[in-house]
Amino acid sequence: MITKVSVRLREQELKQIDQLVEHGIFRSRSEAIRELIIAGIAHLSEVFRAVDRLFELERMEGRIPIDLSGATQQLLKERQMLQR
């Protein structure tokens, strides 16, 4: 079953998708986007398995076995320092 969804893309990515269609790699934007999403999901399969394992551990232990509290703020601070 295929479901139609709307998606917003930056102009740069849309141009790249259009190039793939123009070169005959895909027949349409829709086909290109669908196949690129499938490839991206396959590429990230290890990440999906790791997240599933974390949720499994959380169910077993009652908590997530890692603590990332404050990590976002720390990353933002480091990013600001690098941009200077």
BAFI-3210 file (N, C-alpha, C; in Angstrom, 3 decimals, decimal comma, padded with zeros to 6 digits):
// residues 84
n [1|2|3|4|5|6|7|8|9|10|11|12|13|14|15|16|17|18|19|20|21|22|23|24|25|26|27|28|29|30|31|32|33|34|35|36|37|38|39|40|41|42|43|44|45|46|47|48|49|50|51|52|53|54|55|56|57|58|59|60|61|62|63|64|65|66|67|68|69|70|71|72|73|74|75|76|77|78|79|80|81|82|83|84]
n.u [000,842|000,630|000,946|000,055|001,953|002,684|005,599|008,168|010,847|014,183|015,368|017,814|017,994|015,790|016,576|018,661|017,255|015,670|017,709|018,451|016,155|016,119|018,398|017,535|017,664|015,654|012,108|010,392|009,865|008,526|009,084|011,863|012,156|010,826|012,469|014,918|014,296|013,775|016,354|017,739|016,551|017,302|020,045|020,223|019,574|020,936|020,861|018,118|017,800|019,371|017,958|015,548|016,558|017,308|014,770|013,747|015,456|014,719|012,086|012,597|014,258|013,030|013,920|015,799|018,955|021,014|022,090|021,266|020,765|021,077|022,800|022,050|022,151|024,892|025,994|025,023|026,359|029,019|028,870|028,366|030,784|032,534|031,709|032,656]
n.v [-001,180|002,139|005,360|008,708|011,573|014,896|016,897|019,123|020,615|021,892|024,204|023,454|020,614|019,816|020,572|018,758|016,359|016,780|016,743|014,044|012,935|014,176|013,026|010,526|008,613|008,260|008,064|010,052|012,844|011,932|009,154|009,282|010,570|008,713|006,400|007,379|007,875|005,258|004,174|005,770|005,017|002,321|002,683|003,733|001,654|000,428|002,426|002,518|-000,039|000,259|002,240|000,877|-001,106|000,472|001,317|-001,157|-001,846|000,217|-000,518|-002,891|-002,092|000,111|002,624|004,733|003,563|005,422|008,762|011,750|014,288|017,750|017,600|018,744|021,522|021,757|020,996|023,111|025,303|024,627|024,710|027,449|028,498|027,491|028,870|031,397]
n.w [000,000|-000,887|000,340|-000,145|000,587|001,657|001,273|002,307|000,708|000,520|-001,946|-003,052|-002,636|-004,127|-006,690|-007,084|-007,061|-009,315|-011,239|-011,175|-012,247|-014,781|-015,915|-016,310|-014,337|-012,514|-013,088|-012,284|-010,009|-007,768|-007,756|-007,427|-004,915|-003,267|-003,594|-002,653|000,015|000,881|000,550|002,393|004,827|004,913|005,122|007,664|009,322|011,461|013,397|013,930|015,057|017,365|018,764|019,195|020,904|023,109|023,995|024,688|026,805|028,532|029,125|030,508|032,641|033,667|033,190|030,956|030,019|029,695|030,310|029,036|029,803|029,620|027,491|025,040|025,522|026,041|023,557|021,980|023,132|022,522|019,754|019,310|020,206|018,289|016,042|016,340]
ca.u [000,000|001,394|000,197|000,562|002,263|003,314|006,902|008,797|012,271|014,921|015,567|019,020|017,682|014,857|017,374|019,385|016,260|015,338|018,830|018,349|015,055|016,562|019,396|016,871|017,888|014,285|011,110|009,656|010,267|007,916|009,873|013,180|012,033|010,481|013,640|015,937|013,860|014,010|017,800|018,133|016,100|018,178|021,351|020,130|018,975|021,628|020,335|016,786|017,971|019,888|016,855|014,661|017,220|017,191|013,404|013,616|016,122|013,905|010,956|013,105|014,878|012,212|014,538|016,766|020,246|021,977|021,557|021,701|020,279|022,047|023,632|021,675|022,711|026,342|026,281|024,770|027,468|030,204|028,629|028,543|032,207|033,170|031,291|033,322]
ca.v [000,000|003,388|006,514|009,985|012,550|016,142|017,104|020,393|020,443|023,086|024,301|022,712|019,197|019,630|020,636|017,495|015,359|017,051|016,277|012,589|012,668|014,613|012,081|009,246|007,663|008,025|008,536|011,209|013,320|011,045|007,925|009,617|010,821|007,439|005,523|007,966|007,628|003,835|004,003|006,406|004,170|001,145|003,143|004,011|000,505|000,221|003,421|002,056|-001,177|000,768|002,922|-000,189|-001,736|001,387|001,235|-002,462|-001,717|001,086|-001,317|-003,879|-001,467|001,207|003,890|004,645|003,307|006,499|010,063|012,794|015,582|018,818|017,403|019,694|022,824|021,680|021,023|024,463|026,147|024,292|025,198|028,890|028,786|027,192|029,854|032,677]
ca.w [000,000|-000,970|000,822|-000,634|001,632|001,208|001,889|001,963|000,456|000,144|-003,390|-003,406|-002,742|-005,237|-007,926|-007,215|-007,446|-010,717|-012,064|-011,270|-013,181|-016,111|-016,409|-016,530|-013,246|-012,040|-014,047|-011,769|-008,679|-006,784|-007,708|-006,878|-003,476|-002,634|-003,582|-001,779|001,398|001,149|000,712|003,645|005,932|004,928|005,595|009,102|010,007|012,742|014,339|014,334|015,978|018,636|019,451|019,678|022,056|024,248|024,511|025,335|028,107|029,373|029,625|031,452|033,811|034,157|032,824|029,859|030,667|029,504|030,726|028,117|030,266|029,458|026,310|023,997|025,867|025,879|022,128|021,483|023,592|021,730|018,394|019,328|020,352|017,011|015,044|016,621]
c.u [000,890|000,472|000,850|000,780|002,858|004,632|007,449|010,289|012,911|015,152|016,759|018,719|016,740|015,593|018,135|018,441|015,882|016,458|018,776|017,258|015,482|017,546|018,816|017,091|016,543|013,321|010,399|010,247|009,762|008,719|011,236|013,114|011,738|011,715|014,756|015,571|014,114|015,502|018,284|017,739|016,979|019,547|021,357|019,581|019,640|021,129|018,969|016,883|018,459|018,789|015,872|015,250|017,137|015,790|013,147|014,257|015,327|012,725|011,417|013,583|014,053|012,791|015,461|018,148|021,326|021,310|022,134|021,230|021,394|022,894|023,322|022,268|024,224|026,723|026,069|025,881|028,716|030,060|028,855|030,015|032,947|032,870|031,992|034,599]
c.v [001,247|004,532|007,777|010,923|013,791|016,306|018,456|020,145|021,791|023,048|023,464|021,217|018,921|019,682|019,328|016,367|015,536|016,592|014,760|012,185|013,024|013,631|010,677|008,206|007,281|008,608|009,801|011,645|012,360|009,755|008,187|009,796|009,526|006,546|006,061|007,788|006,175|003,580|004,603|005,587|002,933|001,514|003,347|002,837|000,222|001,195|002,981|000,893|-000,706|001,462|001,895|-000,860|-000,839|001,339|-000,092|-002,432|-000,848|000,313|-002,292|-003,238|-000,334|002,577|003,666|004,513|004,351|007,807|011,137|014,179|016,611|018,703|018,416|021,061|022,841|021,730|022,410|025,420|025,900|024,801|026,707|029,246|028,539|028,228|031,191|032,817]
c.w [000,000|-000,562|000,314|000,551|000,989|001,941|001,425|001,824|000,172|-001,361|-003,848|-003,587|-003,908|-006,577|-008,156|-007,629|-008,909|-011,660|-012,246|-012,260|-014,605|-016,737|-016,603|-015,456|-012,616|-013,057|-013,599|-010,432|-007,612|-006,625|-007,067|-005,365|-002,738|-002,517|-002,682|-000,307|001,773|001,386|002,031|004,860|006,047|005,500|007,111|009,904|011,352|013,806|014,843|015,315|017,344|019,438|019,997|020,908|023,292|024,851|025,209|026,724|029,065|029,949|030,701|032,749|034,404|033,871|031,639|030,485|030,417|029,894|029,822|028,565|030,176|028,202|025,216|024,275|025,685|024,403|021,540|021,899|022,758|020,298|018,308|019,411|019,030|015,950|015,239|015,904]
res [m|i|t|k|v|s|v|r|l|r|e|q|e|l|k|q|i|d|q|l|v|e|h|g|i|f|r|s|r|s|e|a|i|r|e|l|i|i|a|g|i|a|h|l|s|e|v|f|r|a|v|d|r|l|f|e|l|e|r|m|e|g|r|i|p|i|d|l|s|g|a|t|q|q|l|l|k|e|r|q|m|l|q|r]
***
